[in-house]
């Protein structure tokens, strides 16, 4: 698979995968969503939430750069 193609594909992460990338407990993750630190998920079922891979990748980059809260440029 071409690297450029791989970067443009989108998919979803379920909570266990998200928490393996962002090392916080479940309650801290949900509190972070409520406070605007972490991106909101997408309901894909009555009891199932998932997050866009691109949103989680952007979050990882933002946190590595030392920015806790998103900036206006992150919304583009």
mmCIF file of the N, C-alpha and C atoms, coordinates in Angstrom:
data_MODEL
# 
_entry.id   MODEL 
# 
loop_
_atom_site.group_PDB 
_atom_site.id 
_atom_site.type_symbol 
_atom_site.label_atom_id 
_atom_site.label_alt_id 
_atom_site.label_comp_id 
_atom_site.label_asym_id 
_atom_site.label_entity_id 
_atom_site.label_seq_id 
_atom_site.pdbx_PDB_ins_code 
_atom_site.Cartn_x 
_atom_site.Cartn_y 
_atom_site.Cartn_z 
_atom_site.occupancy 
_atom_site.B_iso_or_equiv 
_atom_site.pdbx_formal_charge 
_atom_site.auth_seq_id 
_atom_site.auth_comp_id 
_atom_site.auth_asym_id 
_atom_site.auth_atom_id 
_atom_site.pdbx_PDB_model_num 
ATOM 1   N N  . UNK A 1 1  ? 0.850   -1.187 0.000  1.00 0.00 ? 1  UNK A N  1 
ATOM 2   C CA . UNK A 1 1  ? 0.000   0.000  0.000  1.00 0.00 ? 1  UNK A CA 1 
ATOM 3   C C  . UNK A 1 1  ? 0.886   1.237  0.000  1.00 0.00 ? 1  UNK A C  1 
ATOM 4   N N  . UNK A 1 2  ? 0.568   2.178  -0.826 1.00 0.00 ? 2  UNK A N  1 
ATOM 5   C CA . UNK A 1 2  ? 1.291   3.435  -0.928 1.00 0.00 ? 2  UNK A CA 1 
ATOM 6   C C  . UNK A 1 2  ? 1.121   4.259  0.346  1.00 0.00 ? 2  UNK A C  1 
ATOM 7   N N  . UNK A 1 3  ? 2.187   4.891  0.803  1.00 0.00 ? 3  UNK A N  1 
ATOM 8   C CA . UNK A 1 3  ? 2.133   5.690  2.039  1.00 0.00 ? 3  UNK A CA 1 
ATOM 9   C C  . UNK A 1 3  ? 1.113   6.814  1.917  1.00 0.00 ? 3  UNK A C  1 
ATOM 10  N N  . UNK A 1 4  ? 1.051   7.479  0.765  1.00 0.00 ? 4  UNK A N  1 
ATOM 11  C CA . UNK A 1 4  ? 0.095   8.574  0.586  1.00 0.00 ? 4  UNK A CA 1 
ATOM 12  C C  . UNK A 1 4  ? -1.341  8.069  0.655  1.00 0.00 ? 4  UNK A C  1 
ATOM 13  N N  . UNK A 1 5  ? -1.602  6.911  0.100  1.00 0.00 ? 5  UNK A N  1 
ATOM 14  C CA . UNK A 1 5  ? -2.934  6.318  0.158  1.00 0.00 ? 5  UNK A CA 1 
ATOM 15  C C  . UNK A 1 5  ? -3.280  5.956  1.589  1.00 0.00 ? 5  UNK A C  1 
ATOM 16  N N  . UNK A 1 6  ? -2.311  5.420  2.314  1.00 0.00 ? 6  UNK A N  1 
ATOM 17  C CA . UNK A 1 6  ? -2.551  5.008  3.695  1.00 0.00 ? 6  UNK A CA 1 
ATOM 18  C C  . UNK A 1 6  ? -2.922  6.202  4.567  1.00 0.00 ? 6  UNK A C  1 
ATOM 19  N N  . UNK A 1 7  ? -2.301  7.349  4.357  1.00 0.00 ? 7  UNK A N  1 
ATOM 20  C CA . UNK A 1 7  ? -2.577  8.532  5.165  1.00 0.00 ? 7  UNK A CA 1 
ATOM 21  C C  . UNK A 1 7  ? -3.924  9.163  4.864  1.00 0.00 ? 7  UNK A C  1 
ATOM 22  N N  . UNK A 1 8  ? -4.472  8.919  3.677  1.00 0.00 ? 8  UNK A N  1 
ATOM 23  C CA . UNK A 1 8  ? -5.739  9.544  3.331  1.00 0.00 ? 8  UNK A CA 1 
ATOM 24  C C  . UNK A 1 8  ? -6.936  8.662  3.679  1.00 0.00 ? 8  UNK A C  1 
ATOM 25  N N  . UNK A 1 9  ? -6.695  7.401  4.025  1.00 0.00 ? 9  UNK A N  1 
ATOM 26  C CA . UNK A 1 9  ? -7.804  6.529  4.388  1.00 0.00 ? 9  UNK A CA 1 
ATOM 27  C C  . UNK A 1 9  ? -8.293  6.883  5.784  1.00 0.00 ? 9  UNK A C  1 
ATOM 28  N N  . UNK A 1 10 ? -9.588  6.757  5.969  1.00 0.00 ? 10 UNK A N  1 
ATOM 29  C CA . UNK A 1 10 ? -10.133 7.043  7.289  1.00 0.00 ? 10 UNK A CA 1 
ATOM 30  C C  . UNK A 1 10 ? -10.801 5.791  7.826  1.00 0.00 ? 10 UNK A C  1 
ATOM 31  N N  . UNK A 1 11 ? -10.818 5.709  9.129  1.00 0.00 ? 11 UNK A N  1 
ATOM 32  C CA . UNK A 1 11 ? -11.446 4.583  9.789  1.00 0.00 ? 11 UNK A CA 1 
ATOM 33  C C  . UNK A 1 11 ? -11.806 5.010  11.197 1.00 0.00 ? 11 UNK A C  1 
ATOM 34  N N  . UNK A 1 12 ? -12.135 4.045  11.999 1.00 0.00 ? 12 UNK A N  1 
ATOM 35  C CA . UNK A 1 12 ? -12.569 4.327  13.359 1.00 0.00 ? 12 UNK A CA 1 
ATOM 36  C C  . UNK A 1 12 ? -11.742 3.542  14.360 1.00 0.00 ? 12 UNK A C  1 
ATOM 37  N N  . UNK A 1 13 ? -11.593 4.118  15.545 1.00 0.00 ? 13 UNK A N  1 
ATOM 38  C CA . UNK A 1 13 ? -11.004 3.432  16.689 1.00 0.00 ? 13 UNK A CA 1 
ATOM 39  C C  . UNK A 1 13 ? -12.078 3.289  17.750 1.00 0.00 ? 13 UNK A C  1 
ATOM 40  N N  . UNK A 1 14 ? -12.140 2.116  18.364 1.00 0.00 ? 14 UNK A N  1 
ATOM 41  C CA . UNK A 1 14 ? -12.999 1.923  19.523 1.00 0.00 ? 14 UNK A CA 1 
ATOM 42  C C  . UNK A 1 14 ? -12.204 2.320  20.758 1.00 0.00 ? 14 UNK A C  1 
ATOM 43  N N  . UNK A 1 15 ? -12.871 2.445  21.886 1.00 0.00 ? 15 UNK A N  1 
ATOM 44  C CA . UNK A 1 15 ? -12.250 2.971  23.100 1.00 0.00 ? 15 UNK A CA 1 
ATOM 45  C C  . UNK A 1 15 ? -10.984 2.220  23.537 1.00 0.00 ? 15 UNK A C  1 
ATOM 46  N N  . UNK A 1 16 ? -10.948 0.883  23.546 1.00 0.00 ? 16 UNK A N  1 
ATOM 47  C CA . UNK A 1 16 ? -9.703  0.225  23.966 1.00 0.00 ? 16 UNK A CA 1 
ATOM 48  C C  . UNK A 1 16 ? -8.487  0.621  23.119 1.00 0.00 ? 16 UNK A C  1 
ATOM 49  N N  . UNK A 1 17 ? -8.695  0.800  21.834 1.00 0.00 ? 17 UNK A N  1 
ATOM 50  C CA . UNK A 1 17 ? -7.599  1.212  20.956 1.00 0.00 ? 17 UNK A CA 1 
ATOM 51  C C  . UNK A 1 17 ? -7.188  2.651  21.240 1.00 0.00 ? 17 UNK A C  1 
ATOM 52  N N  . UNK A 1 18 ? -8.177  3.524  21.445 1.00 0.00 ? 18 UNK A N  1 
ATOM 53  C CA . UNK A 1 18 ? -7.879  4.925  21.781 1.00 0.00 ? 18 UNK A CA 1 
ATOM 54  C C  . UNK A 1 18 ? -7.064  4.981  23.062 1.00 0.00 ? 18 UNK A C  1 
ATOM 55  N N  . UNK A 1 19 ? -7.469  4.222  24.068 1.00 0.00 ? 19 UNK A N  1 
ATOM 56  C CA . UNK A 1 19 ? -6.777  4.263  25.358 1.00 0.00 ? 19 UNK A CA 1 
ATOM 57  C C  . UNK A 1 19 ? -5.391  3.627  25.288 1.00 0.00 ? 19 UNK A C  1 
ATOM 58  N N  . UNK A 1 20 ? -5.138  2.792  24.294 1.00 0.00 ? 20 UNK A N  1 
ATOM 59  C CA . UNK A 1 20 ? -3.787  2.263  24.111 1.00 0.00 ? 20 UNK A CA 1 
ATOM 60  C C  . UNK A 1 20 ? -2.862  3.322  23.516 1.00 0.00 ? 20 UNK A C  1 
ATOM 61  N N  . UNK A 1 21 ? -3.440  4.300  22.818 1.00 0.00 ? 21 UNK A N  1 
ATOM 62  C CA . UNK A 1 21 ? -2.656  5.378  22.223 1.00 0.00 ? 21 UNK A CA 1 
ATOM 63  C C  . UNK A 1 21 ? -2.542  6.590  23.148 1.00 0.00 ? 21 UNK A C  1 
ATOM 64  N N  . UNK A 1 22 ? -3.593  6.856  23.909 1.00 0.00 ? 22 UNK A N  1 
ATOM 65  C CA . UNK A 1 22 ? -3.626  7.964  24.870 1.00 0.00 ? 22 UNK A CA 1 
ATOM 66  C C  . UNK A 1 22 ? -3.716  7.319  26.252 1.00 0.00 ? 22 UNK A C  1 
ATOM 67  N N  . UNK A 1 23 ? -2.624  7.238  26.989 1.00 0.00 ? 23 UNK A N  1 
ATOM 68  C CA . UNK A 1 23 ? -2.620  6.462  28.241 1.00 0.00 ? 23 UNK A CA 1 
ATOM 69  C C  . UNK A 1 23 ? -3.313  7.163  29.412 1.00 0.00 ? 23 UNK A C  1 
ATOM 70  N N  . UNK A 1 24 ? -4.625  7.140  29.392 1.00 0.00 ? 24 UNK A N  1 
ATOM 71  C CA . UNK A 1 24 ? -5.438  7.645  30.504 1.00 0.00 ? 24 UNK A CA 1 
ATOM 72  C C  . UNK A 1 24 ? -6.491  6.589  30.817 1.00 0.00 ? 24 UNK A C  1 
ATOM 73  N N  . UNK A 1 25 ? -7.086  6.668  31.994 1.00 0.00 ? 25 UNK A N  1 
ATOM 74  C CA . UNK A 1 25 ? -8.142  5.719  32.338 1.00 0.00 ? 25 UNK A CA 1 
ATOM 75  C C  . UNK A 1 25 ? -9.449  6.145  31.645 1.00 0.00 ? 25 UNK A C  1 
ATOM 76  N N  . UNK A 1 26 ? -10.398 5.244  31.623 1.00 0.00 ? 26 UNK A N  1 
ATOM 77  C CA . UNK A 1 26 ? -11.679 5.510  30.953 1.00 0.00 ? 26 UNK A CA 1 
ATOM 78  C C  . UNK A 1 26 ? -12.368 6.758  31.495 1.00 0.00 ? 26 UNK A C  1 
ATOM 79  N N  . UNK A 1 27 ? -12.403 6.891  32.815 1.00 0.00 ? 27 UNK A N  1 
ATOM 80  C CA . UNK A 1 27 ? -13.111 8.033  33.400 1.00 0.00 ? 27 UNK A CA 1 
ATOM 81  C C  . UNK A 1 27 ? -12.408 9.346  33.043 1.00 0.00 ? 27 UNK A C  1 
ATOM 82  N N  . UNK A 1 28 ? -11.077 9.331  32.987 1.00 0.00 ? 28 UNK A N  1 
ATOM 83  C CA . UNK A 1 28 ? -10.350 10.543 32.589 1.00 0.00 ? 28 UNK A CA 1 
ATOM 84  C C  . UNK A 1 28 ? -10.604 10.872 31.118 1.00 0.00 ? 28 UNK A C  1 
ATOM 85  N N  . UNK A 1 29 ? -10.735 9.832  30.292 1.00 0.00 ? 29 UNK A N  1 
ATOM 86  C CA . UNK A 1 29 ? -11.034 10.052 28.867 1.00 0.00 ? 29 UNK A CA 1 
ATOM 87  C C  . UNK A 1 29 ? -12.393 10.739 28.703 1.00 0.00 ? 29 UNK A C  1 
ATOM 88  N N  . UNK A 1 30 ? -13.419 10.194 29.378 1.00 0.00 ? 30 UNK A N  1 
ATOM 89  C CA . UNK A 1 30 ? -14.763 10.779 29.253 1.00 0.00 ? 30 UNK A CA 1 
ATOM 90  C C  . UNK A 1 30 ? -14.805 12.183 29.858 1.00 0.00 ? 30 UNK A C  1 
ATOM 91  N N  . UNK A 1 31 ? -14.092 12.422 30.948 1.00 0.00 ? 31 UNK A N  1 
ATOM 92  C CA . UNK A 1 31 ? -14.032 13.768 31.531 1.00 0.00 ? 31 UNK A CA 1 
ATOM 93  C C  . UNK A 1 31 ? -13.318 14.728 30.578 1.00 0.00 ? 31 UNK A C  1 
ATOM 94  N N  . UNK A 1 32 ? -12.293 14.237 29.892 1.00 0.00 ? 32 UNK A N  1 
ATOM 95  C CA . UNK A 1 32 ? -11.574 15.057 28.909 1.00 0.00 ? 32 UNK A CA 1 
ATOM 96  C C  . UNK A 1 32 ? -12.439 15.439 27.724 1.00 0.00 ? 32 UNK A C  1 
ATOM 97  N N  . UNK A 1 33 ? -13.326 14.536 27.329 1.00 0.00 ? 33 UNK A N  1 
ATOM 98  C CA . UNK A 1 33 ? -14.264 14.864 26.246 1.00 0.00 ? 33 UNK A CA 1 
ATOM 99  C C  . UNK A 1 33 ? -15.215 15.960 26.717 1.00 0.00 ? 33 UNK A C  1 
ATOM 100 N N  . UNK A 1 34 ? -15.716 15.799 27.925 1.00 0.00 ? 34 UNK A N  1 
ATOM 101 C CA . UNK A 1 34 ? -16.657 16.782 28.469 1.00 0.00 ? 34 UNK A CA 1 
ATOM 102 C C  . UNK A 1 34 ? -16.022 18.167 28.595 1.00 0.00 ? 34 UNK A C  1 
ATOM 103 N N  . UNK A 1 35 ? -14.736 18.210 28.942 1.00 0.00 ? 35 UNK A N  1 
ATOM 104 C CA . UNK A 1 35 ? -14.057 19.497 29.129 1.00 0.00 ? 35 UNK A CA 1 
ATOM 105 C C  . UNK A 1 35 ? -13.460 20.044 27.827 1.00 0.00 ? 35 UNK A C  1 
ATOM 106 N N  . UNK A 1 36 ? -13.521 19.283 26.737 1.00 0.00 ? 36 UNK A N  1 
ATOM 107 C CA . UNK A 1 36 ? -13.042 19.769 25.450 1.00 0.00 ? 36 UNK A CA 1 
ATOM 108 C C  . UNK A 1 36 ? -11.594 19.433 25.138 1.00 0.00 ? 36 UNK A C  1 
ATOM 109 N N  . UNK A 1 37 ? -10.940 18.652 25.989 1.00 0.00 ? 37 UNK A N  1 
ATOM 110 C CA . UNK A 1 37 ? -9.557  18.272 25.730 1.00 0.00 ? 37 UNK A CA 1 
ATOM 111 C C  . UNK A 1 37 ? -9.481  17.225 24.627 1.00 0.00 ? 37 UNK A C  1 
ATOM 112 N N  . UNK A 1 38 ? -10.371 16.241 24.675 1.00 0.00 ? 38 UNK A N  1 
ATOM 113 C CA . UNK A 1 38 ? -10.368 15.139 23.724 1.00 0.00 ? 38 UNK A CA 1 
ATOM 114 C C  . UNK A 1 38 ? -11.549 15.263 22.769 1.00 0.00 ? 38 UNK A C  1 
ATOM 115 N N  . UNK A 1 39 ? -11.409 14.711 21.549 1.00 0.00 ? 39 UNK A N  1 
ATOM 116 C CA . UNK A 1 39 ? -12.500 14.832 20.571 1.00 0.00 ? 39 UNK A CA 1 
ATOM 117 C C  . UNK A 1 39 ? -13.705 13.972 20.953 1.00 0.00 ? 39 UNK A C  1 
ATOM 118 N N  . UNK A 1 40 ? -14.898 14.450 20.653 1.00 0.00 ? 40 UNK A N  1 
ATOM 119 C CA . UNK A 1 40 ? -16.085 13.643 20.927 1.00 0.00 ? 40 UNK A CA 1 
ATOM 120 C C  . UNK A 1 40 ? -16.143 12.456 19.967 1.00 0.00 ? 40 UNK A C  1 
ATOM 121 N N  . UNK A 1 41 ? -16.727 11.395 20.417 1.00 0.00 ? 41 UNK A N  1 
ATOM 122 C CA . UNK A 1 41 ? -16.857 10.212 19.580 1.00 0.00 ? 41 UNK A CA 1 
ATOM 123 C C  . UNK A 1 41 ? -18.095 10.276 18.711 1.00 0.00 ? 41 UNK A C  1 
ATOM 124 N N  . UNK A 1 42 ? -18.236 9.255  17.905 1.00 0.00 ? 42 UNK A N  1 
ATOM 125 C CA . UNK A 1 42 ? -19.387 9.110  17.017 1.00 0.00 ? 42 UNK A CA 1 
ATOM 126 C C  . UNK A 1 42 ? -20.131 7.855  17.456 1.00 0.00 ? 42 UNK A C  1 
ATOM 127 N N  . UNK A 1 43 ? -21.407 8.000  17.745 1.00 0.00 ? 43 UNK A N  1 
ATOM 128 C CA . UNK A 1 43 ? -22.216 6.844  18.130 1.00 0.00 ? 43 UNK A CA 1 
ATOM 129 C C  . UNK A 1 43 ? -22.436 5.973  16.895 1.00 0.00 ? 43 UNK A C  1 
ATOM 130 N N  . UNK A 1 44 ? -21.990 4.726  16.979 1.00 0.00 ? 44 UNK A N  1 
ATOM 131 C CA . UNK A 1 44 ? -22.188 3.803  15.859 1.00 0.00 ? 44 UNK A CA 1 
ATOM 132 C C  . UNK A 1 44 ? -23.164 2.690  16.231 1.00 0.00 ? 44 UNK A C  1 
ATOM 133 N N  . UNK A 1 45 ? -23.704 2.776  17.420 1.00 0.00 ? 45 UNK A N  1 
ATOM 134 C CA . UNK A 1 45 ? -24.686 1.809  17.889 1.00 0.00 ? 45 UNK A CA 1 
ATOM 135 C C  . UNK A 1 45 ? -25.262 2.314  19.202 1.00 0.00 ? 45 UNK A C  1 
ATOM 136 N N  . UNK A 1 46 ? -26.258 1.628  19.746 1.00 0.00 ? 46 UNK A N  1 
ATOM 137 C CA . UNK A 1 46 ? -26.888 2.096  20.975 1.00 0.00 ? 46 UNK A CA 1 
ATOM 138 C C  . UNK A 1 46 ? -25.926 2.192  22.157 1.00 0.00 ? 46 UNK A C  1 
ATOM 139 N N  . UNK A 1 47 ? -24.932 1.300  22.212 1.00 0.00 ? 47 UNK A N  1 
ATOM 140 C CA . UNK A 1 47 ? -23.974 1.317  23.321 1.00 0.00 ? 47 UNK A CA 1 
ATOM 141 C C  . UNK A 1 47 ? -22.541 1.350  22.824 1.00 0.00 ? 47 UNK A C  1 
ATOM 142 N N  . UNK A 1 48 ? -22.358 1.833  21.597 1.00 0.00 ? 48 UNK A N  1 
ATOM 143 C CA . UNK A 1 48 ? -21.040 1.792  20.978 1.00 0.00 ? 48 UNK A CA 1 
ATOM 144 C C  . UNK A 1 48 ? -20.651 3.166  20.449 1.00 0.00 ? 48 UNK A C  1 
ATOM 145 N N  . UNK A 1 49 ? -19.466 3.617  20.852 1.00 0.00 ? 49 UNK A N  1 
ATOM 146 C CA . UNK A 1 49 ? -18.912 4.878  20.383 1.00 0.00 ? 49 UNK A CA 1 
ATOM 147 C C  . UNK A 1 49 ? -17.562 4.592  19.753 1.00 0.00 ? 49 UNK A C  1 
ATOM 148 N N  . UNK A 1 50 ? -17.252 5.309  18.693 1.00 0.00 ? 50 UNK A N  1 
ATOM 149 C CA . UNK A 1 50 ? -15.960 5.177  18.029 1.00 0.00 ? 50 UNK A CA 1 
ATOM 150 C C  . UNK A 1 50 ? -15.437 6.566  17.710 1.00 0.00 ? 50 UNK A C  1 
ATOM 151 N N  . UNK A 1 51 ? -14.135 6.647  17.458 1.00 0.00 ? 51 UNK A N  1 
ATOM 152 C CA . UNK A 1 51 ? -13.499 7.922  17.142 1.00 0.00 ? 51 UNK A CA 1 
ATOM 153 C C  . UNK A 1 51 ? -12.818 7.791  15.797 1.00 0.00 ? 51 UNK A C  1 
ATOM 154 N N  . UNK A 1 52 ? -12.855 8.875  15.033 1.00 0.00 ? 52 UNK A N  1 
ATOM 155 C CA . UNK A 1 52 ? -12.169 8.889  13.748 1.00 0.00 ? 52 UNK A CA 1 
ATOM 156 C C  . UNK A 1 52 ? -10.673 8.728  13.984 1.00 0.00 ? 52 UNK A C  1 
ATOM 157 N N  . UNK A 1 53 ? -10.040 7.875  13.188 1.00 0.00 ? 53 UNK A N  1 
ATOM 158 C CA . UNK A 1 53 ? -8.597  7.694  13.309 1.00 0.00 ? 53 UNK A CA 1 
ATOM 159 C C  . UNK A 1 53 ? -7.875  9.024  13.134 1.00 0.00 ? 53 UNK A C  1 
ATOM 160 N N  . UNK A 1 54 ? -8.340  9.832  12.202 1.00 0.00 ? 54 UNK A N  1 
ATOM 161 C CA . UNK A 1 54 ? -7.682  11.117 11.950 1.00 0.00 ? 54 UNK A CA 1 
ATOM 162 C C  . UNK A 1 54 ? -7.768  12.031 13.170 1.00 0.00 ? 54 UNK A C  1 
ATOM 163 N N  . UNK A 1 55 ? -8.891  12.011 13.890 1.00 0.00 ? 55 UNK A N  1 
ATOM 164 C CA . UNK A 1 55 ? -9.020  12.828 15.102 1.00 0.00 ? 55 UNK A CA 1 
ATOM 165 C C  . UNK A 1 55 ? -8.047  12.376 16.182 1.00 0.00 ? 55 UNK A C  1 
ATOM 166 N N  . UNK A 1 56 ? -7.886  11.073 16.333 1.00 0.00 ? 56 UNK A N  1 
ATOM 167 C CA . UNK A 1 56 ? -6.984  10.541 17.357 1.00 0.00 ? 56 UNK A CA 1 
ATOM 168 C C  . UNK A 1 56 ? -5.533  10.813 16.970 1.00 0.00 ? 56 UNK A C  1 
ATOM 169 N N  . UNK A 1 57 ? -5.207  10.691 15.690 1.00 0.00 ? 57 UNK A N  1 
ATOM 170 C CA . UNK A 1 57 ? -3.845  10.991 15.243 1.00 0.00 ? 57 UNK A CA 1 
ATOM 171 C C  . UNK A 1 57 ? -3.514  12.461 15.470 1.00 0.00 ? 57 UNK A C  1 
ATOM 172 N N  . UNK A 1 58 ? -4.465  13.360 15.176 1.00 0.00 ? 58 UNK A N  1 
ATOM 173 C CA . UNK A 1 58 ? -4.257  14.797 15.430 1.00 0.00 ? 58 UNK A CA 1 
ATOM 174 C C  . UNK A 1 58 ? -4.086  15.059 16.923 1.00 0.00 ? 58 UNK A C  1 
ATOM 175 N N  . UNK A 1 59 ? -4.869  14.366 17.743 1.00 0.00 ? 59 UNK A N  1 
ATOM 176 C CA . UNK A 1 59 ? -4.760  14.511 19.192 1.00 0.00 ? 59 UNK A CA 1 
ATOM 177 C C  . UNK A 1 59 ? -3.374  14.081 19.671 1.00 0.00 ? 59 UNK A C  1 
ATOM 178 N N  . UNK A 1 60 ? -2.878  12.961 19.174 1.00 0.00 ? 60 UNK A N  1 
ATOM 179 C CA . UNK A 1 60 ? -1.542  12.485 19.564 1.00 0.00 ? 60 UNK A CA 1 
ATOM 180 C C  . UNK A 1 60 ? -0.474  13.515 19.220 1.00 0.00 ? 60 UNK A C  1 
ATOM 181 N N  . UNK A 1 61 ? -0.563  14.086 18.030 1.00 0.00 ? 61 UNK A N  1 
ATOM 182 C CA . UNK A 1 61 ? 0.398   15.098 17.607 1.00 0.00 ? 61 UNK A CA 1 
ATOM 183 C C  . UNK A 1 61 ? 0.302   16.323 18.501 1.00 0.00 ? 61 UNK A C  1 
ATOM 184 N N  . UNK A 1 62 ? -0.915  16.773 18.760 1.00 0.00 ? 62 UNK A N  1 
ATOM 185 C CA . UNK A 1 62 ? -1.129  17.950 19.611 1.00 0.00 ? 62 UNK A CA 1 
ATOM 186 C C  . UNK A 1 62 ? -0.557  17.731 21.010 1.00 0.00 ? 62 UNK A C  1 
ATOM 187 N N  . UNK A 1 63 ? -0.792  16.576 21.580 1.00 0.00 ? 63 UNK A N  1 
ATOM 188 C CA . UNK A 1 63 ? -0.283  16.284 22.922 1.00 0.00 ? 63 UNK A CA 1 
ATOM 189 C C  . UNK A 1 63 ? 1.241   16.171 22.929 1.00 0.00 ? 63 UNK A C  1 
ATOM 190 N N  . UNK A 1 64 ? 1.822   15.602 21.858 1.00 0.00 ? 64 UNK A N  1 
ATOM 191 C CA . UNK A 1 64 ? 3.282   15.518 21.761 1.00 0.00 ? 64 UNK A CA 1 
ATOM 192 C C  . UNK A 1 64 ? 3.911   16.904 21.673 1.00 0.00 ? 64 UNK A C  1 
ATOM 193 N N  . UNK A 1 65 ? 3.183   17.841 21.075 1.00 0.00 ? 65 UNK A N  1 
ATOM 194 C CA . UNK A 1 65 ? 3.676   19.214 20.962 1.00 0.00 ? 65 UNK A CA 1 
ATOM 195 C C  . UNK A 1 65 ? 3.460   20.008 22.247 1.00 0.00 ? 65 UNK A C  1 
ATOM 196 N N  . UNK A 1 66 ? 2.776   19.398 23.212 1.00 0.00 ? 66 UNK A N  1 
ATOM 197 C CA . UNK A 1 66 ? 2.578   20.041 24.504 1.00 0.00 ? 66 UNK A CA 1 
ATOM 198 C C  . UNK A 1 66 ? 1.340   20.899 24.610 1.00 0.00 ? 66 UNK A C  1 
ATOM 199 N N  . UNK A 1 67 ? 0.414   20.756 23.666 1.00 0.00 ? 67 UNK A N  1 
ATOM 200 C CA . UNK A 1 67 ? -0.822  21.534 23.685 1.00 0.00 ? 67 UNK A CA 1 
ATOM 201 C C  . UNK A 1 67 ? -1.948  20.664 24.238 1.00 0.00 ? 67 UNK A C  1 
ATOM 202 N N  . UNK A 1 68 ? -2.475  21.056 25.384 1.00 0.00 ? 68 UNK A N  1 
ATOM 203 C CA . UNK A 1 68 ? -3.537  20.260 25.994 1.00 0.00 ? 68 UNK A CA 1 
ATOM 204 C C  . UNK A 1 68 ? -4.872  20.486 25.292 1.00 0.00 ? 68 UNK A C  1 
ATOM 205 N N  . UNK A 1 69 ? -5.216  21.743 25.052 1.00 0.00 ? 69 UNK A N  1 
ATOM 206 C CA . UNK A 1 69 ? -6.501  22.066 24.430 1.00 0.00 ? 69 UNK A CA 1 
ATOM 207 C C  . UNK A 1 69 ? -6.304  22.356 22.946 1.00 0.00 ? 69 UNK A C  1 
ATOM 208 N N  . UNK A 1 70 ? -7.298  22.015 22.133 1.00 0.00 ? 70 UNK A N  1 
ATOM 209 C CA . UNK A 1 70 ? -7.186  22.309 20.693 1.00 0.00 ? 70 UNK A CA 1 
ATOM 210 C C  . UNK A 1 70 ? -7.224  23.809 20.441 1.00 0.00 ? 70 UNK A C  1 
ATOM 211 N N  . UNK A 1 71 ? -6.554  24.196 19.347 1.00 0.00 ? 71 UNK A N  1 
ATOM 212 C CA . UNK A 1 71 ? -6.593  25.587 18.929 1.00 0.00 ? 71 UNK A CA 1 
ATOM 213 C C  . UNK A 1 71 ? -7.556  25.724 17.761 1.00 0.00 ? 71 UNK A C  1 
ATOM 214 N N  . UNK A 1 72 ? -7.822  26.946 17.336 1.00 0.00 ? 72 UNK A N  1 
ATOM 215 C CA . UNK A 1 72 ? -8.730  27.158 16.211 1.00 0.00 ? 72 UNK A CA 1 
ATOM 216 C C  . UNK A 1 72 ? -8.197  26.515 14.943 1.00 0.00 ? 72 UNK A C  1 
ATOM 217 N N  . UNK A 1 73 ? -6.879  26.468 14.770 1.00 0.00 ? 73 UNK A N  1 
ATOM 218 C CA . UNK A 1 73 ? -6.304  25.869 13.557 1.00 0.00 ? 73 UNK A CA 1 
ATOM 219 C C  . UNK A 1 73 ? -6.522  24.357 13.520 1.00 0.00 ? 73 UNK A C  1 
ATOM 220 N N  . UNK A 1 74 ? -6.783  23.702 14.661 1.00 0.00 ? 74 UNK A N  1 
ATOM 221 C CA . UNK A 1 74 ? -7.045  22.257 14.690 1.00 0.00 ? 74 UNK A CA 1 
ATOM 222 C C  . UNK A 1 74 ? -8.397  21.929 14.094 1.00 0.00 ? 74 UNK A C  1 
ATOM 223 N N  . UNK A 1 75 ? -9.305  22.878 14.028 1.00 0.00 ? 75 UNK A N  1 
ATOM 224 C CA . UNK A 1 75 ? -10.658 22.626 13.542 1.00 0.00 ? 75 UNK A CA 1 
ATOM 225 C C  . UNK A 1 75 ? -10.739 22.614 12.021 1.00 0.00 ? 75 UNK A C  1 
ATOM 226 N N  . UNK A 1 76 ? -9.680  23.021 11.334 1.00 0.00 ? 76 UNK A N  1 
ATOM 227 C CA . UNK A 1 76 ? -9.704  23.081 9.870  1.00 0.00 ? 76 UNK A CA 1 
ATOM 228 C C  . UNK A 1 76 ? -9.568  21.725 9.256  1.00 0.00 ? 76 UNK A C  1 
# 
